[in-house]
Amino acid sequence: RGNVHILLVGDPGTGKSQLLQYIRHIAPRSVYTSGKGSSSAGLTAAAVKDDFGGGQQWSLEAGALVLADKGIAAVDEIDKMRVEDRSAMHEALEQQTVSIAKAGINATLNARTAVLAAANPELGRYDNYKTFNDQINIDAPLLTRFDLIFAIKDTPNVVRDEKLAQHILDIHQTGKIKVDVPLEFDLLKKYISYAKNFTPELSPEAMKLIQDYYVRTRQSPAKDEEGNQGIPITPRALEGMVRLASARARSLFRDIV
């Protein structure tokens, strides 16, 4: 697959949902869904009964991951989903397809989508003294399918807190958002569309670097202070490194990684 899947795990009120909504508007094709409101059928495909000429027939209705084909699926509150509903994502995240066997219908649908998911730590706030695995209510097979996992922590900072408070109060008073961003919305949209046209190739040096790094990481996986192991390093991590290296080259408009 060529899509990069990203998971944001962090404290409440750090703007994860806002980030998902913003990215959803930037992407030409996107679907937004939230944890508790998503069933496995809603994510993959549902079998529905249709009335055709007096007789009843079963047909398939595409779910969020299928509708977001060649786009972005933003899944908020992924940790609040029921385990059986979340398991529906396994195939879509890795094989980029959704296989359905319902009501006598056997079908495989394309789900070539990049998944951007957000979750809260299990106990509400991120604990620096616990391992990442102990804090997130998501099993390892699903975690290994994400190429990037960001831990977003809400740490008090006088300067940043003042700026944030001023910004929110200004919006409250004027009803307008001051546009003070490095890249305007429309320009960012064009930049991403243009960058997607590039298909960079790996240089022999890059291949050697990635191979060495992967082998080295497999020998000594990341451990915390107590010696507990982090997320297992699988061949998926190697593919993830290739995808990320290619994505960076693409963002710099390069033909060679």
C-alpha positions as CSV (number, residue, x, y, z in Angstrom):
1,R,0.0,0.0,0.0
2,G,1.1,3.6,-0.5
3,N,-1.0,5.3,2.1
4,V,0.4,6.4,5.5
5,H,-1.9,5.7,8.5
6,I,-1.5,8.0,11.5
7,L,-2.7,7.7,15.1
8,L,-2.9,10.6,17.5
9,V,-3.1,9.7,21.2
10,G,-3.4,12.5,23.6
11,D,-4.9,14.4,26.5
12,P,-8.5,15.7,26.1
13,G,-8.7,19.3,24.8
14,T,-5.5,19.2,22.8
15,G,-7.3,19.8,19.5
16,K,-7.2,16.3,18.0
17,S,-10.8,16.5,16.7
18,Q,-10.1,20.0,15.3
19,L,-7.1,18.6,13.4
20,L,-9.1,15.8,12.0
21,Q,-11.9,18.2,10.9
22,Y,-9.3,20.5,9.2
23,I,-7.6,17.7,7.3
24,R,-11.0,16.4,6.3
25,H,-11.7,19.7,4.6
26,I,-8.3,19.8,2.9
27,A,-8.6,16.3,1.4
28,P,-10.6,16.3,-1.9
29,R,-12.2,13.0,-0.8
30,S,-12.8,12.3,2.9
31,V,-15.1,10.7,5.4
32,Y,-15.3,11.6,9.1
33,T,-16.6,9.1,11.6
34,S,-16.6,8.9,15.4
35,G,-16.0,5.9,17.7
36,K,-19.3,5.0,19.4
37,G,-21.3,6.0,16.3
38,S,-19.4,3.5,14.0
39,S,-20.3,-0.2,13.7
40,S,-18.3,-2.7,11.7
41,A,-21.0,-2.6,9.0
42,G,-20.8,1.2,9.0
43,L,-17.0,1.1,8.5
44,T,-17.0,-1.6,5.9
45,A,-20.3,-2.3,4.1
46,A,-23.8,-3.2,5.1
47,A,-26.2,-5.6,3.3
48,V,-29.6,-3.9,2.8
49,K,-32.9,-5.2,1.4
50,D,-34.2,-3.3,-1.7
51,D,-37.6,-3.6,-3.4
52,F,-37.1,-4.3,-7.1
53,G,-40.3,-4.7,-9.1
54,G,-42.3,-6.1,-6.3
55,G,-39.5,-8.6,-5.3
56,Q,-36.9,-8.1,-2.6
57,Q,-33.2,-8.2,-3.3
58,W,-30.1,-7.8,-1.2
59,S,-27.6,-5.2,-2.1
60,L,-24.4,-3.7,-0.5
61,E,-24.2,-0.2,0.8
62,A,-20.6,1.1,1.2
63,G,-19.3,2.1,4.6
64,A,-16.9,4.9,5.6
65,L,-13.6,3.1,4.7
66,V,-15.0,2.2,1.2
67,L,-16.5,5.6,0.6
68,A,-13.1,7.2,1.4
69,D,-11.4,5.1,-1.3
70,K,-8.3,7.1,-2.7
71,G,-9.0,9.7,0.1
72,I,-8.8,10.1,3.8
73,A,-10.9,8.4,6.5
74,A,-10.8,10.4,9.7
75,V,-11.8,8.1,12.7
76,D,-12.2,10.0,16.0
77,E,-12.4,8.3,19.4
78,I,-11.1,5.1,18.0
79,D,-10.5,3.8,21.5
80,K,-14.3,4.1,22.3
81,M,-15.2,1.6,19.6
82,R,-16.3,-1.9,20.4
83,V,-13.5,-4.4,19.9
84,E,-15.5,-6.4,17.3
85,D,-16.2,-3.2,15.3
86,R,-12.5,-2.1,15.4
87,S,-11.5,-5.6,14.1
88,A,-13.2,-4.6,10.8
89,M,-10.4,-2.2,10.2
90,H,-7.6,-4.7,10.2
91,E,-8.0,-5.8,6.5
92,A,-8.7,-2.3,5.2
93,L,-5.6,-0.8,6.9
94,E,-3.2,-3.4,5.5
95,Q,-4.6,-5.0,2.4
96,Q,-6.6,-1.9,1.4
97,T,-9.7,-4.0,0.6
98,V,-12.9,-4.9,2.4
99,S,-14.2,-8.4,2.0
100,I,-17.9,-9.0,2.6
101,A,-19.8,-12.2,3.0
102,K,-23.4,-11.2,4.0
103,A,-26.9,-12.3,2.9
104,G,-25.5,-14.5,0.2
105,I,-23.3,-11.8,-1.3
106,N,-19.6,-12.4,-1.5
107,A,-17.6,-9.3,-2.6
108,T,-14.3,-7.6,-2.2
109,L,-14.4,-3.8,-2.3
110,N,-11.5,-1.4,-2.6
111,A,-10.6,0.7,0.4
112,R,-7.4,2.4,-0.7
113,T,-7.7,5.0,2.0
114,A,-5.3,6.7,4.4
115,V,-6.6,6.4,8.0
116,L,-6.1,9.3,10.4
117,A,-7.3,8.2,13.9
118,A,-7.5,9.9,17.3
119,A,-7.7,8.3,20.7
120,N,-7.6,9.3,24.4
121,P,-5.3,7.5,26.9
122,E,-7.2,4.8,28.9
123,L,-7.2,6.8,32.1
124,G,-8.1,10.1,30.6
125,R,-4.7,11.7,30.7
126,Y,-1.3,10.7,29.4
127,D,1.0,9.3,32.1
128,N,4.7,9.8,31.5
129,Y,5.5,7.0,34.0
130,K,3.7,4.3,32.1
131,T,4.4,2.5,28.8
132,F,2.5,3.5,25.7
133,N,1.0,0.0,25.5
134,D,-0.4,0.2,29.1
135,Q,-2.2,3.5,28.3
136,I,-4.0,2.7,25.0
137,N,-7.0,0.5,24.7
138,I,-6.0,-0.8,21.2
139,D,-4.4,-4.2,20.6
140,A,-1.0,-4.6,19.0
141,P,-2.1,-6.1,15.6
142,L,-4.0,-2.8,14.9
143,L,-1.2,-0.6,16.4
144,T,1.5,-2.1,14.1
145,R,-0.6,-1.1,11.1
146,F,-0.2,2.6,11.9
147,D,3.0,4.1,10.4
148,L,3.1,7.1,12.8
149,I,1.8,7.4,16.3
150,F,1.9,10.8,18.0
151,A,1.6,11.2,21.8
152,I,0.1,14.7,22.3
153,K,0.6,15.9,25.8
154,D,-1.1,18.8,27.5
155,T,1.8,20.4,29.5
156,P,1.3,23.8,31.2
157,N,3.4,26.5,29.5
158,V,2.8,30.2,30.5
159,V,3.7,31.8,27.2
160,R,1.7,29.2,25.1
161,D,-1.3,29.2,27.5
162,E,-1.5,33.0,27.3
163,K,-1.4,33.0,23.5
164,L,-4.1,30.3,23.4
165,A,-6.3,32.1,25.9
166,Q,-5.9,35.4,23.9
167,H,-6.7,33.7,20.6
168,I,-9.9,32.0,22.0
169,L,-11.1,35.3,23.7
170,D,-10.5,37.2,20.5
171,I,-12.6,34.8,18.5
172,H,-15.3,35.0,21.3
173,Q,-15.3,38.9,21.1
174,T,-15.0,39.4,17.3
175,G,-16.6,36.2,16.0
176,K,-13.7,36.1,13.5
177,I,-10.5,34.1,13.3
178,K,-7.3,36.1,12.6
179,V,-5.6,34.4,9.7
180,D,-2.0,34.1,10.8
181,V,-0.8,30.8,9.4
182,P,2.4,29.8,7.5
183,L,0.4,28.3,4.6
184,E,-3.1,29.6,3.5
185,F,-5.8,26.9,3.2
186,D,-6.1,27.1,-0.6
187,L,-2.3,27.1,-1.1
188,L,-1.9,24.1,1.2
189,K,-4.5,22.3,-0.8
190,K,-2.8,23.0,-4.1
191,Y,0.6,22.1,-2.7
192,I,-0.6,18.7,-1.5
193,S,-2.3,18.0,-4.9
194,Y,0.8,18.9,-6.8
195,A,3.1,16.9,-4.5
196,K,1.0,13.8,-5.1
197,N,2.0,13.8,-8.7
198,F,5.5,12.8,-7.8
199,T,6.5,9.1,-7.6
200,P,10.0,9.1,-6.1
201,E,12.3,6.0,-6.4
202,L,14.5,4.7,-3.7
203,S,18.3,5.4,-4.2
204,P,20.7,2.5,-3.4
205,E,22.0,4.6,-0.4
206,A,18.5,5.1,1.0
207,M,17.8,1.4,0.6
208,K,20.9,0.5,2.5
209,L,20.2,3.0,5.3
210,I,16.6,1.7,5.7
211,Q,17.7,-1.9,5.7
212,D,20.4,-1.3,8.3
213,Y,18.1,0.7,10.6
214,Y,15.4,-2.0,10.4
215,V,17.8,-4.8,11.2
216,R,19.3,-2.8,14.1
217,T,15.8,-1.9,15.5
218,R,14.8,-5.6,15.3
219,Q,17.8,-6.6,17.4
220,S,17.1,-4.1,20.2
221,P,13.5,-3.0,20.2
222,A,12.5,0.1,22.2
223,K,12.1,-0.5,26.0
224,D,11.1,1.8,28.8
225,E,12.7,2.3,32.2
226,E,11.3,-0.9,33.6
227,G,12.4,-3.0,30.6
228,N,8.9,-3.4,29.2
229,Q,8.8,-3.7,25.5
230,G,7.0,-1.2,23.3
231,I,5.1,-1.9,20.1
232,P,6.6,-4.9,18.3
233,I,8.8,-4.2,15.3
234,T,7.5,-6.2,12.4
235,P,8.2,-6.2,8.6
236,R,5.3,-3.7,8.5
237,A,7.6,-1.2,10.1
238,L,10.1,-1.6,7.2
239,E,7.3,-0.9,4.7
240,G,6.3,2.0,6.8
241,M,9.8,3.5,6.6
242,V,9.8,3.2,2.8
243,R,6.4,5.0,2.7
244,L,7.5,7.8,5.0
245,A,10.8,8.3,3.1
246,S,8.9,8.5,-0.2
247,A,6.3,10.9,1.4
248,R,9.1,13.2,2.5
249,A,10.7,13.2,-0.9
250,R,7.3,13.9,-2.4
251,S,6.8,16.9,-0.1
252,L,10.1,18.3,-1.4
253,F,9.2,17.7,-5.0
254,R,12.0,15.1,-5.5
255,D,12.1,12.2,-7.9
256,I,14.7,10.2,-5.9
257,V,14.6,9.3,-2.2
